[in-house]
Amino acid sequence: MSRLSKLTMGAALVVSLAAVTWCATGLLAAPSAVPDASEVIKRMDENLSFRSVYYEASLETILGGRTNTKTMRAWVEGDSRALVEFTNQRDAGTAILKIGEDLWLFSPTADEAVKLSGPLLRQSMMGSDLSFEEALESKSILELYDARVVDDEVVDGRRCYVLELVAREGAEVSYHRRKVWVDCERYISLLEESYSPSGKLLRRSRTEEVQKFGQRYYPTSVVVEDATRKGSSTRFVVEKIVFDEPIPAHTFTMERLTGRL
């Protein structure tokens, strides 16, 4: 989540001016008016970059006409450390810990934490439309995908750059190709579609609400639909969020994960 690569002042000015001109006219009138995809992604990263974050959120999954709601609180530090604790009554005590590339899941019904790897990472996280792998993915898009701006379209009344992302050779990714609609003023993804190598739609996500925190825009309500599960959707809503506050070092430990701290 914390990708701290920043644009130089000059590059930021060029991209900002291009965005203002393009958004005002709604036309790709000249190649110079369209920012490079890598610059768009870097601007998105600026919104999503942080040293640390604490948030409280809900995860509402609808499947087969039934609704399942879970609540959680989470601490994230940089790219490498995260702890998610579920707080709803049914799942109280269940937690997920990430340290570097390693991921552990603990349930109070088990004697010890389980390290998730391989196929387990691609399983549904707590019955939602997100996998463990997707939920805690931290690598930069530019490390994993080749990107280009392919079009301009309007989503929910806001003009967007349309980015096409194709997985780099050898990259370990959940989706071979992704199409992302990026708000050209706020640099937030408003819509995303993810595809298999054969071109089959696998997942769609839509941002329902965006809030401004200081100088950054941040999505606070997102709906994800797994196209392979008929009638399934998951809404992730951030109820509270605090950026860049110190997090005690003992937060990201096995003792904290298992409730033995």
N, C-alpha and C positions, 0 to 999 in steps of 0.2 A: 504494500500500500504506500509506503513512503519512498517515492522515487524523487531524489533531490536534485536531479539534473535541471539546471535553469538556463533560460535564454539569456544572451547578452542584451544590454539595453538597446543596441541598434537593431538586433534581430527582432526583439519584442515590438519595437516601434513599427518595423516594416510589416510584421504580421498583423498588428492592430490596425494599421491604416488599410491594409488589403481587406481585412474583415469588415471594416466600416463601409468601404466602397462596395464590396460584394453584397453585403447584407442590404444596403440601401437600394441597389439596383435589381438584385435578384438574378443577375446575369453573370455567366462566366465569359465576360466580354473579351478578355485577353489573358494569355497565360500568366502574366505578371500579377494579375488580380487574384490569383488562386494560390494560397499558401501551400508549401510542401506538406505532405501528410505528416512527416516527422515533426514539423513545427506545430501542427495542430495537436498531435499527441503530447508533445512537450507542454503545451499550454494546458491540456487536460491534466497532466501530471502535476502542474503547479497547484491546481485546485485540490488534488488528492494527496499531496505531499504533506507529511507531518513528522515531527520527531517522535511524538507519542499521541495516543488518543484513548479516551475512555468513552464508552457509549452504553446506553440502555436501549433495548429494541424489542420488537415483537416480530414473530415469524408465523404468519397465518397461511396454512396450506389447505387448499380445497381439492378433494379427490373423490370422485364417485358421488358427488352431492353432499359429502360430509366435510365439515370444517374442523381443523385441528390447530389450536393456537398455542404457541410456546413463547415464553419471554426469556430474556437473557441480559447479561451484562458482560462487557468485554473490555480488556486492556490490550493495547497494541503498541509495540515499541519498534520503530523502524520497519525494515523488511523481514527481520529474523525472529521476532518474539511476539507471541500472542497467547492470551488465555481467554476462553469463552466459558462462562458459567451459566447454566440454565436455571431460571428462578421460578418457573411455574411449578405448582404443587406436584404434579405427576413426575416431572423430570428433575426436581430439586436434588442437587448433589452431582448431577451429570455435568461433566466439563471436558473441554478440549484444550490441549496445550500444544503450541508450536514453538520449537526451538530450532532455528536454522531450517534444514530441509526435513526435519523429523516431526512427526505428528502423533500424539497420543490421545486416546479416548478413555475416559474413566466413567464408570457407572457405579453407584453405591451398591448395586446388586452383585458386583464382581469383587473379587479379592484384590485385584491389582489392575493397573492401567494397561490398555492394549495399544501397542504401537501399530499404526496404520501404514500399510505399504502396498504397492502393486494394485491388484483389483479392488482391494478394500477402499482405496482412496477415491475410486470412481463410484462408490455406492452412495445412495441418497443420504444426505445429512439430516438425521432426525425426521425422516419421512418427507422432507421437502423436495422441491424441484432443483435444488442445488446439491452437487456432490461435495464431499469433504475437500477434494482437490480444488474445485472452483472457489469454494467459500474462503479458503485461506491462501489462494494463489498470490504470489508477491512479485514475480519477475515482471520486468517492464515489457510492455507490448512490443517495443522495438527490438528487444532481444529475441523474441519468438516469431515475429511476423514481418514480412515485407508489406508495406502499406502504400496506398496511393489514394488521392482524391479523385472520385469518378463521376460525381454529379452534385447537383444542389436540389434540395427538396424542402418542403414545408412540413413540419411535424408539430401538431398541437398549436398551430398559429405562429410558430417560430421557424425562421429559415435556418437550414442546417447544411453543413458540409457532409457529403456522403463518402465515407471511407471504406475501401475494400482491403481486408487483411488476409494474406495467404501465408500459411505456416512456412517458416524457413526449413530448408532441408535438414533433417536430423533433429529438429526441435521437438521436445516432448510437450504436446499441447492436447487439450481436450477436444478442440475443434479445428478442422483443416482450414476452413475459410470462415471469416466473419465479416459482416457488413454493419457499419456503425454510423448512425446519424448524429452528428455533433452540433449542438447549438453554437452558431458562429459568433455570438456575442458573449455567452457565458462559459463556453468551452466545457460543456457537460454532455455526456451521452444521453440522448432522449429516447433512442430506440436502438436495439441491436438484434441481429439475427445471426445464428451460428449454424454452419452446415458441415456435413460429412464430405469426404473426398468425392463421392458420387453426386454431390449436389443436393442431397436430401436435407430439408430443414430439420434441425434437431432441437433448437431452443430459441425462444424469443424473449427479450426483456424490454420493459418500457418504464421510463422514469415518470412517476406521477407528480412528484413534488420536489422542488429545489429551494433551498434556503441559503441566504448569504450570512457567513460568519466572518466578521472582519472584512478582509479583502478577498476571501475565497467564496466560491459557490460550491455547494455540496448537496448531493441527492439524499433526501430524507425519506422517500417512499418509492420503492421499486417493485414492480410485479414481474415475476419470471414464470414462463410457461415451458414445460417440457413437452415438445411436440410428439414425443414417443409415448406419452401417457395421456390418453384421451380424457378431456375434462379436468385436467390437473393444472393448478396454478399456485404460486407462492408469493405472498406479499410481505416484503421486508420493510418495516417502518421504524425509523430512528426516533425515539421519544426524547432522548437527552444525549448531548454530545459535548465533550470538552477536549480541546486540542492543546497539545504541548505542555501539559502539566506533568511534573515528575511522577514516576511510578516506582514504588518500592521494589528493590531488587528481588525480594523473596516471592514476588507475584508469579514469576515465571519459573517455578520449581515443581518437581514431582510431589513434594510435600503439600504445596498449595493445591495442586491438581487433585490429589486424593483426599483432601480435607484433613490431613494429619498435621497441618502447621499450627 
